[in-house]
Amino acid sequence: MEDKLAIYELIASHPPSSDTGDADYTFSVYREDGIFDRGATLDGAKGAKEIAAFIQRPEHHEAILGGLAHFTGLPLIDLRGDVAIVTSYLMIIHLDHEGRRRELPNHGASTGYRIHRVVVNRWELERHNGRWMIARADPV
């Protein structure tokens, strides 16, 4: 149960770290030789340092300022000793600057959000020195 809780925390903390540009956190959770694959149409990265650099890109910072938000669903965890295969949904949304402004009682006005992409992610995790780390992240 403790392993699953640690894995839930790892997967749940990944999106907010990206949305806030916390490259130090990203660097700390990927293995040194980790792989971050975003699929055939987007570039990926190899190694914790290169993966962490993703969220330091000017384009990523621009997306954050534009209202970027990653939402993940509760992951399915296949625990195999010191290795785990985790499957989770990830939805990328952002402020819809071209949407019609609408009022929501007691919550103000907004032009809303737009769903940019929904993917299923497959995470390969490994336990090292008692800590779960990301060895590989791929879209399914």
DOKOLNU-898320 format. One line per field, with one value per atom (N, C-alpha, C): atom name; residue in three letters; x, y, z; residue number from 1. Coordinates in Angstrom, 2 decimals. Layout:
atom: (CA,...)
res: (ALA,...)
px: (X,...)
py: (Y,...)
pz: (Z,...)
n: (NUM,...)
This chain:
atom: (N,CA,C,N,CA,C,N,CA,C,N,CA,C,N,CA,C,N,CA,C,N,CA,C,N,CA,C,N,CA,C,N,CA,C,N,CA,C,N,CA,C,N,CA,C,N,CA,C,N,CA,C,N,CA,C,N,CA,C,N,CA,C,N,CA,C,N,CA,C,N,CA,C,N,CA,C,N,CA,C,N,CA,C,N,CA,C,N,CA,C,N,CA,C,N,CA,C,N,CA,C,N,CA,C,N,CA,C,N,CA,C,N,CA,C,N,CA,C,N,CA,C,N,CA,C,N,CA,C,N,CA,C,N,CA,C,N,CA,C,N,CA,C,N,CA,C,N,CA,C,N,CA,C,N,CA,C,N,CA,C,N,CA,C,N,CA,C,N,CA,C,N,CA,C,N,CA,C,N,CA,C,N,CA,C,N,CA,C,N,CA,C,N,CA,C,N,CA,C,N,CA,C,N,CA,C,N,CA,C,N,CA,C,N,CA,C,N,CA,C,N,CA,C,N,CA,C,N,CA,C,N,CA,C,N,CA,C,N,CA,C,N,CA,C,N,CA,C,N,CA,C,N,CA,C,N,CA,C,N,CA,C,N,CA,C,N,CA,C,N,CA,C,N,CA,C,N,CA,C,N,CA,C,N,CA,C,N,CA,C,N,CA,C,N,CA,C,N,CA,C,N,CA,C,N,CA,C,N,CA,C,N,CA,C,N,CA,C,N,CA,C,N,CA,C,N,CA,C,N,CA,C,N,CA,C,N,CA,C,N,CA,C,N,CA,C,N,CA,C,N,CA,C,N,CA,C,N,CA,C,N,CA,C,N,CA,C,N,CA,C,N,CA,C,N,CA,C,N,CA,C,N,CA,C,N,CA,C,N,CA,C,N,CA,C,N,CA,C,N,CA,C,N,CA,C,N,CA,C,N,CA,C,N,CA,C,N,CA,C,N,CA,C,N,CA,C,N,CA,C,N,CA,C,N,CA,C,N,CA,C,N,CA,C,N,CA,C,N,CA,C,N,CA,C,N,CA,C,N,CA,C,N,CA,C,N,CA,C,N,CA,C,N,CA,C,N,CA,C,N,CA,C,N,CA,C,N,CA,C)
res: (MET,MET,MET,GLU,GLU,GLU,ASP,ASP,ASP,LYS,LYS,LYS,LEU,LEU,LEU,ALA,ALA,ALA,ILE,ILE,ILE,TYR,TYR,TYR,GLU,GLU,GLU,LEU,LEU,LEU,ILE,ILE,ILE,ALA,ALA,ALA,SER,SER,SER,HIS,HIS,HIS,PRO,PRO,PRO,PRO,PRO,PRO,SER,SER,SER,SER,SER,SER,ASP,ASP,ASP,THR,THR,THR,GLY,GLY,GLY,ASP,ASP,ASP,ALA,ALA,ALA,ASP,ASP,ASP,TYR,TYR,TYR,THR,THR,THR,PHE,PHE,PHE,SER,SER,SER,VAL,VAL,VAL,TYR,TYR,TYR,ARG,ARG,ARG,GLU,GLU,GLU,ASP,ASP,ASP,GLY,GLY,GLY,ILE,ILE,ILE,PHE,PHE,PHE,ASP,ASP,ASP,ARG,ARG,ARG,GLY,GLY,GLY,ALA,ALA,ALA,THR,THR,THR,LEU,LEU,LEU,ASP,ASP,ASP,GLY,GLY,GLY,ALA,ALA,ALA,LYS,LYS,LYS,GLY,GLY,GLY,ALA,ALA,ALA,LYS,LYS,LYS,GLU,GLU,GLU,ILE,ILE,ILE,ALA,ALA,ALA,ALA,ALA,ALA,PHE,PHE,PHE,ILE,ILE,ILE,GLN,GLN,GLN,ARG,ARG,ARG,PRO,PRO,PRO,GLU,GLU,GLU,HIS,HIS,HIS,HIS,HIS,HIS,GLU,GLU,GLU,ALA,ALA,ALA,ILE,ILE,ILE,LEU,LEU,LEU,GLY,GLY,GLY,GLY,GLY,GLY,LEU,LEU,LEU,ALA,ALA,ALA,HIS,HIS,HIS,PHE,PHE,PHE,THR,THR,THR,GLY,GLY,GLY,LEU,LEU,LEU,PRO,PRO,PRO,LEU,LEU,LEU,ILE,ILE,ILE,ASP,ASP,ASP,LEU,LEU,LEU,ARG,ARG,ARG,GLY,GLY,GLY,ASP,ASP,ASP,VAL,VAL,VAL,ALA,ALA,ALA,ILE,ILE,ILE,VAL,VAL,VAL,THR,THR,THR,SER,SER,SER,TYR,TYR,TYR,LEU,LEU,LEU,MET,MET,MET,ILE,ILE,ILE,ILE,ILE,ILE,HIS,HIS,HIS,LEU,LEU,LEU,ASP,ASP,ASP,HIS,HIS,HIS,GLU,GLU,GLU,GLY,GLY,GLY,ARG,ARG,ARG,ARG,ARG,ARG,ARG,ARG,ARG,GLU,GLU,GLU,LEU,LEU,LEU,PRO,PRO,PRO,ASN,ASN,ASN,HIS,HIS,HIS,GLY,GLY,GLY,ALA,ALA,ALA,SER,SER,SER,THR,THR,THR,GLY,GLY,GLY,TYR,TYR,TYR,ARG,ARG,ARG,ILE,ILE,ILE,HIS,HIS,HIS,ARG,ARG,ARG,VAL,VAL,VAL,VAL,VAL,VAL,VAL,VAL,VAL,ASN,ASN,ASN,ARG,ARG,ARG,TRP,TRP,TRP,GLU,GLU,GLU,LEU,LEU,LEU,GLU,GLU,GLU,ARG,ARG,ARG,HIS,HIS,HIS,ASN,ASN,ASN,GLY,GLY,GLY,ARG,ARG,ARG,TRP,TRP,TRP,MET,MET,MET,ILE,ILE,ILE,ALA,ALA,ALA,ARG,ARG,ARG,ALA,ALA,ALA,ASP,ASP,ASP,PRO,PRO,PRO,VAL,VAL,VAL)
px: (0.81,0.00,0.87,1.97,2.86,3.46,3.80,4.34,3.30,2.07,1.03,0.78,0.78,0.59,1.73,2.95,4.10,4.00,3.51,3.36,2.23,1.10,0.02,0.54,1.33,1.88,2.81,3.64,4.55,3.78,2.80,2.03,1.19,0.61,-0.23,0.58,1.83,2.64,3.30,3.32,3.95,3.26,1.91,1.26,1.45,1.24,1.46,2.90,3.86,5.25,5.48,4.83,4.94,4.24,3.06,2.27,2.85,3.75,4.39,5.84,6.32,7.69,8.74,8.42,9.34,10.31,11.32,12.29,13.09,13.34,14.08,13.32,12.00,11.20,11.26,11.06,11.08,12.41,13.50,14.83,14.94,14.33,14.48,13.68,12.67,11.82,12.12,12.93,13.30,14.66,14.80,16.10,17.07,18.33,19.35,19.28,18.91,18.79,17.33,16.43,15.00,14.65,13.48,13.00,11.62,11.43,10.15,9.74,8.78,8.33,6.95,6.78,5.49,4.76,5.22,4.55,5.24,4.69,5.32,5.34,4.42,4.32,4.99,5.49,6.13,7.51,8.42,9.75,9.74,10.68,10.83,12.18,12.56,13.84,14.37,15.69,16.35,17.25,17.15,17.96,17.23,17.38,16.67,16.95,18.18,18.54,17.81,17.79,17.12,15.60,15.07,13.62,13.23,14.00,13.72,13.81,14.70,14.86,13.60,12.77,11.52,10.67,10.55,9.66,10.36,11.59,12.29,12.30,11.74,11.69,10.82,11.19,10.34,8.93,8.80,7.48,6.61,7.24,6.49,6.07,6.96,6.63,5.47,5.48,4.39,3.07,3.11,1.91,1.41,2.33,1.95,1.23,1.81,1.19,-0.17,-0.36,-1.63,-2.69,-2.38,-3.37,-3.26,-2.06,-1.84,-2.21,-2.89,-3.19,-3.23,-2.50,-2.50,-3.36,-4.33,-5.15,-4.95,-4.67,-4.47,-5.57,-5.92,-6.89,-6.18,-6.96,-6.41,-5.71,-4.44,-3.70,-4.01,-3.85,-3.91,-2.47,-2.18,-0.81,-0.67,0.29,0.65,2.01,1.99,3.19,3.86,5.15,5.92,7.24,7.17,8.38,8.95,10.16,10.82,10.55,9.59,9.18,7.67,7.18,5.73,5.41,4.31,3.77,2.50,2.45,1.33,0.67,-0.64,-1.40,-2.34,-2.33,-3.20,-3.60,-4.74,-5.18,-4.55,-4.28,-3.80,-4.56,-5.15,-5.86,-5.11,-4.78,-4.12,-5.17,-5.36,-6.33,-5.64,-6.28,-5.76,-6.91,-6.65,-7.67,-8.06,-9.35,-9.84,-10.00,-8.96,-8.97,-9.92,-10.38,-11.31,-12.75,-12.96,-14.29,-15.20,-16.48,-17.47,-17.42,-17.37,-17.31,-18.66,-18.56,-19.76,-19.61,-20.71,-20.76,-21.20,-20.54,-20.96,-21.25,-22.50,-22.85,-21.83,-21.43,-20.51,-19.08,-18.77,-17.43,-16.86,-17.55,-17.03,-17.29,-16.58,-16.75,-15.48,-15.65,-14.53,-14.90,-13.88,-14.09,-13.97,-13.71,-13.67,-12.32,-12.33,-11.13,-11.38,-10.31,-10.37,-9.53,-10.09,-9.32,-8.40,-7.10,-6.12,-5.83,-5.70,-5.36,-5.69,-6.11,-6.30,-5.51,-4.66,-3.84,-3.88,-3.51,-3.28,-1.77,-1.26,0.18,0.51,1.64,2.19,3.51,3.57,4.75,5.46,6.75,7.56,8.35,8.09,8.74,9.67,10.71,11.66,11.95,12.06,12.42,13.93,14.51,15.95,16.17,16.93,17.21,15.93,14.92,13.66,12.73,13.07,12.29,11.86,10.60,10.11,10.52,11.02,11.46,10.92,10.81,10.30,11.45,11.33,12.32,11.90,10.58,10.10,8.65,8.32,6.95,6.61,5.53,5.13,3.62,3.18,1.74,1.40,0.22,-0.18,-0.90)
py: (-1.18,0.00,1.27,1.23,2.40,2.69,1.62,1.82,2.47,1.98,2.56,4.03,4.34,5.74,6.62,6.14,6.89,7.09,6.06,6.15,7.12,7.05,8.02,9.44,9.67,11.01,11.44,10.53,10.83,11.21,10.41,10.67,11.94,12.15,13.33,14.63,14.57,15.79,16.18,15.28,15.57,16.73,16.72,17.82,19.20,19.36,20.69,21.19,20.27,20.71,21.26,20.64,21.14,22.47,22.60,23.82,25.01,24.75,25.84,26.05,25.21,25.35,24.90,23.93,23.47,22.42,22.88,21.99,21.19,21.75,21.02,19.77,19.91,18.75,17.71,18.15,17.22,16.48,17.20,16.58,15.52,15.78,14.89,13.60,13.54,12.34,11.43,11.90,11.05,10.41,9.18,8.53,9.31,9.22,9.91,9.54,8.27,7.80,7.68,8.39,8.32,8.77,8.35,8.70,9.33,10.44,11.15,11.20,10.37,10.25,10.88,11.85,12.51,12.06,11.00,10.49,10.91,10.43,10.61,12.05,12.88,14.24,15.31,14.93,15.90,15.40,16.32,15.91,15.37,14.51,13.92,14.29,13.61,13.90,12.65,12.59,11.48,12.05,11.48,11.93,12.97,12.87,13.76,15.24,15.56,16.96,17.51,16.72,17.14,17.19,16.25,16.24,17.47,17.79,18.98,20.26,20.26,21.45,21.73,20.71,20.88,22.01,22.01,23.01,24.34,24.46,25.74,26.44,25.79,26.39,27.64,28.64,29.84,29.50,28.51,28.13,27.54,26.80,26.23,27.34,28.28,29.42,30.22,30.39,31.08,30.32,28.99,28.18,28.32,28.37,28.57,29.90,30.95,32.27,32.32,31.45,31.39,30.54,30.01,29.25,27.75,27.24,25.80,25.06,23.93,23.07,21.62,20.78,19.33,18.69,17.88,17.15,15.67,14.97,13.53,12.81,11.64,10.81,9.89,9.24,8.30,7.17,6.93,5.94,4.51,3.63,2.19,1.73,1.08,0.69,-0.82,-1.30,-2.72,-2.83,-3.17,-3.21,-4.58,-4.56,-5.80,-5.73,-5.71,-5.61,-4.21,-4.07,-2.77,-2.08,-2.60,-2.02,-1.86,-0.81,-0.62,-0.09,-0.58,-0.05,0.70,1.96,2.81,3.35,3.28,3.80,4.87,6.04,7.13,7.99,8.66,9.63,10.98,11.75,13.11,14.00,15.06,16.02,17.36,17.92,19.21,20.23,21.24,22.28,23.64,24.66,26.02,27.01,28.21,29.24,29.45,29.60,29.85,31.36,32.00,33.46,33.94,33.04,33.41,32.99,32.40,31.95,33.10,32.80,33.80,33.93,35.15,35.43,35.05,34.27,33.81,34.03,34.31,34.51,33.21,32.84,31.70,32.25,32.12,32.69,32.33,33.33,33.21,32.84,32.81,32.44,33.40,34.47,35.45,35.10,35.80,35.62,35.03,34.29,33.64,33.34,33.27,32.81,31.29,30.66,29.21,28.62,27.32,26.56,25.72,25.36,24.52,23.27,22.10,20.87,20.79,20.77,20.72,19.29,18.42,17.03,16.15,14.93,13.91,12.70,12.19,11.03,10.03,8.81,7.79,7.66,7.80,7.68,6.34,5.81,4.59,5.00,4.82,5.18,3.91,3.84,2.74,3.32,2.80,3.31,2.26,2.73,1.83,2.40,1.50,1.93,1.91,3.04,3.16,3.78,3.09,3.57,3.91,3.07,3.25,4.31,4.86,5.95,5.59,5.83,5.57,6.68,6.28,7.24,6.83,7.79,7.54,7.10,5.91,5.42,5.77,5.75,6.02,6.49,7.47,7.94,7.99,7.30,7.21,7.40,8.00,7.94,6.56,6.08,4.76,4.90)
pz: (0.00,0.00,0.00,0.74,0.79,-0.59,-1.33,-2.68,-3.58,-3.52,-4.37,-4.01,-2.74,-2.33,-2.85,-2.78,-3.29,-4.80,-5.50,-6.96,-7.31,-6.56,-6.79,-6.65,-5.62,-5.38,-6.51,-6.98,-8.08,-9.35,-9.73,-10.95,-10.79,-9.61,-9.38,-9.34,-8.96,-8.85,-10.17,-11.12,-12.41,-13.15,-13.32,-14.03,-13.38,-12.06,-11.47,-11.61,-11.57,-11.73,-13.13,-14.11,-15.49,-15.65,-15.03,-15.18,-14.43,-13.50,-12.76,-13.19,-14.11,-14.60,-13.60,-12.74,-11.71,-12.28,-12.96,-13.60,-12.58,-11.41,-10.38,-9.95,-9.80,-9.44,-10.56,-11.78,-12.91,-12.96,-12.79,-12.79,-11.69,-10.54,-9.39,-9.50,-10.37,-10.43,-11.62,-12.56,-13.70,-13.44,-13.87,-13.81,-14.70,-14.38,-15.16,-16.64,-16.92,-18.29,-18.73,-18.05,-18.33,-19.75,-20.20,-21.54,-21.41,-22.10,-22.14,-23.61,-23.98,-25.36,-25.46,-26.35,-26.51,-27.76,-28.38,-29.57,-30.85,-31.96,-33.28,-33.77,-33.32,-33.87,-33.01,-31.83,-30.94,-30.54,-30.25,-29.85,-28.43,-28.14,-26.82,-26.24,-25.17,-24.53,-23.85,-23.72,-23.03,-21.95,-20.77,-19.64,-18.82,-17.50,-16.58,-16.87,-17.21,-17.46,-18.70,-19.77,-21.00,-20.81,-20.04,-19.78,-18.97,-17.95,-17.13,-17.96,-18.96,-19.81,-20.64,-20.85,-21.59,-21.02,-19.70,-19.09,-18.84,-19.28,-19.22,-20.58,-21.57,-22.91,-22.91,-23.70,-23.82,-24.28,-25.16,-25.65,-24.53,-23.64,-22.51,-21.55,-21.31,-20.44,-21.04,-22.34,-23.02,-22.83,-22.91,-22.68,-21.24,-20.28,-18.89,-18.73,-19.30,-19.21,-19.91,-20.89,-21.62,-20.94,-19.76,-19.01,-19.16,-19.42,-19.56,-18.28,-18.42,-17.28,-17.74,-17.04,-17.28,-16.18,-16.57,-15.61,-15.82,-14.74,-14.84,-14.08,-14.57,-13.88,-12.90,-12.06,-11.10,-11.87,-11.60,-12.39,-11.98,-12.94,-12.71,-12.52,-11.40,-11.07,-11.09,-11.89,-11.93,-11.25,-9.98,-9.16,-9.29,-9.64,-9.87,-9.10,-7.80,-6.98,-7.04,-7.59,-7.69,-9.01,-9.77,-11.06,-11.03,-11.65,-11.75,-13.15,-13.70,-14.95,-14.58,-14.90,-14.52,-15.79,-15.83,-16.96,-16.44,-17.09,-16.66,-17.84,-17.69,-18.68,-18.36,-19.39,-19.22,-20.20,-19.65,-20.49,-20.39,-21.54,-21.59,-22.01,-21.17,-21.49,-21.37,-21.94,-21.80,-21.90,-21.42,-21.51,-22.96,-23.20,-24.55,-24.72,-25.20,-25.34,-26.42,-27.26,-28.34,-28.02,-26.86,-26.48,-26.08,-26.02,-25.61,-24.09,-23.63,-22.19,-21.55,-20.47,-19.77,-18.27,-17.65,-16.20,-15.53,-14.46,-13.65,-12.26,-11.80,-10.49,-9.41,-8.68,-7.56,-7.96,-9.27,-9.73,-10.76,-11.07,-12.00,-13.45,-14.32,-15.76,-16.37,-17.45,-18.11,-19.55,-20.40,-21.77,-21.85,-20.72,-20.64,-21.02,-21.12,-21.46,-22.70,-23.34,-24.53,-24.26,-24.58,-24.46,-25.67,-25.40,-26.48,-26.91,-25.91,-26.23,-25.02,-25.28,-24.25,-24.68,-23.80,-24.12,-22.97,-23.29,-22.28,-22.16,-20.96,-20.73,-20.09,-20.48,-19.88,-19.23,-17.93,-17.16,-16.72,-16.95,-16.42,-15.26,-14.07,-12.86,-12.29,-11.63,-10.95,-9.57,-8.61,-7.26,-7.12,-6.72,-6.49,-5.13,-4.30,-2.94,-2.20,-2.35,-1.64,-2.22,-3.37,-3.96,-5.37,-5.71,-7.05,-7.99,-9.17,-10.18,-11.54,-12.42,-13.77,-14.67,-15.22,-16.17,-17.61,-17.84,-19.18,-19.12,-19.93,-20.07,-21.56,-21.92,-23.34,-23.46,-24.55,-24.84,-25.37,-25.08,-25.56,-26.87)
n: (1,1,1,2,2,2,3,3,3,4,4,4,5,5,5,6,6,6,7,7,7,8,8,8,9,9,9,10,10,10,11,11,11,12,12,12,13,13,13,14,14,14,15,15,15,16,16,16,17,17,17,18,18,18,19,19,19,20,20,20,21,21,21,22,22,22,23,23,23,24,24,24,25,25,25,26,26,26,27,27,27,28,28,28,29,29,29,30,30,30,31,31,31,32,32,32,33,33,33,34,34,34,35,35,35,36,36,36,37,37,37,38,38,38,39,39,39,40,40,40,41,41,41,42,42,42,43,43,43,44,44,44,45,45,45,46,46,46,47,47,47,48,48,48,49,49,49,50,50,50,51,51,51,52,52,52,53,53,53,54,54,54,55,55,55,56,56,56,57,57,57,58,58,58,59,59,59,60,60,60,61,61,61,62,62,62,63,63,63,64,64,64,65,65,65,66,66,66,67,67,67,68,68,68,69,69,69,70,70,70,71,71,71,72,72,72,73,73,73,74,74,74,75,75,75,76,76,76,77,77,77,78,78,78,79,79,79,80,80,80,81,81,81,82,82,82,83,83,83,84,84,84,85,85,85,86,86,86,87,87,87,88,88,88,89,89,89,90,90,90,91,91,91,92,92,92,93,93,93,94,94,94,95,95,95,96,96,96,97,97,97,98,98,98,99,99,99,100,100,100,101,101,101,102,102,102,103,103,103,104,104,104,105,105,105,106,106,106,107,107,107,108,108,108,109,109,109,110,110,110,111,111,111,112,112,112,113,113,113,114,114,114,115,115,115,116,116,116,117,117,117,118,118,118,119,119,119,120,120,120,121,121,121,122,122,122,123,123,123,124,124,124,125,125,125,126,126,126,127,127,127,128,128,128,129,129,129,130,130,130,131,131,131,132,132,132,133,133,133,134,134,134,135,135,135,136,136,136,137,137,137,138,138,138,139,139,139,140,140,140)
